[in-house]
Amino acid sequence: MANYRERFLAGEIEFEAIDDYVEEWNNSDDPRTLARFLGLCADEEDAWIDSGDDALYELLIQRKEGK
């Protein structure tokens, strides 16, 4: 099963779907960190923690566009 990051980069879901994934993780017994559950790499996780959703969105869009 593809994770959030893979599905977003493939254009299958909108960025806002991250909220559903976070809720799913919060209500699960998954031993992975949230970042691992979402499929985020270290710089994406750092941007999200340090600067919020907008920073993560920008990084993911750049990757989606191959920049």
C-alpha positions as CSV (number, residue, x, y, z in Angstrom):
1,M,0.0,0.0,0.0
2,A,1.4,3.4,-1.0
3,N,2.0,6.0,1.7
4,Y,0.8,9.6,1.8
5,R,3.9,11.0,0.1
6,E,3.9,8.4,-2.7
7,R,0.2,9.0,-3.4
8,F,0.5,12.8,-3.3
9,L,3.5,12.8,-5.7
10,A,1.6,10.5,-8.0
11,G,-1.3,13.0,-8.1
12,E,-3.7,10.5,-6.5
13,I,-4.6,12.7,-3.5
14,E,-4.6,16.4,-2.6
15,F,-2.1,17.8,0.0
16,E,-5.0,18.3,2.5
17,A,-5.3,14.5,2.7
18,I,-2.4,14.6,5.1
19,D,-4.9,15.4,7.9
20,D,-6.7,12.1,7.3
21,Y,-3.4,10.2,7.4
22,V,-2.4,12.0,10.6
23,E,-5.8,11.0,12.2
24,E,-5.4,7.4,11.0
25,W,-1.9,7.3,12.6
26,N,-3.2,8.8,15.8
27,N,-5.9,6.1,16.0
28,S,-3.6,3.2,15.2
29,D,-1.1,1.1,17.0
30,D,1.5,1.6,14.2
31,P,4.9,1.6,15.8
32,R,6.4,3.9,13.1
33,T,6.9,7.6,13.7
34,L,4.4,9.8,12.0
35,A,7.0,10.9,9.4
36,R,7.7,7.2,8.5
37,F,4.0,6.5,8.4
38,L,3.6,9.4,5.9
39,G,6.7,8.4,4.0
40,L,8.4,11.8,4.5
41,C,12.2,12.0,4.2
42,A,14.2,13.9,6.8
43,D,14.3,17.3,5.1
44,E,10.5,17.1,4.5
45,E,9.9,16.2,8.2
46,D,12.2,19.0,9.3
47,A,10.5,21.6,7.1
48,W,7.1,20.4,8.4
49,I,8.1,20.6,12.0
50,D,10.0,23.9,11.8
51,S,7.8,25.8,9.4
52,G,4.5,24.0,9.1
53,D,2.2,22.8,6.3
54,D,3.1,25.5,3.8
55,A,6.8,24.6,3.9
56,L,6.1,20.9,3.5
57,Y,3.7,21.6,0.6
58,E,6.3,23.6,-1.2
59,L,8.9,20.9,-0.9
60,L,6.5,18.2,-2.1
61,I,5.4,20.3,-5.0
62,Q,9.0,20.9,-6.1
63,R,9.6,17.1,-6.0
64,K,6.3,16.5,-7.8
65,E,7.4,18.9,-10.6
66,G,10.9,17.3,-10.6
67,K,12.7,20.4,-9.5
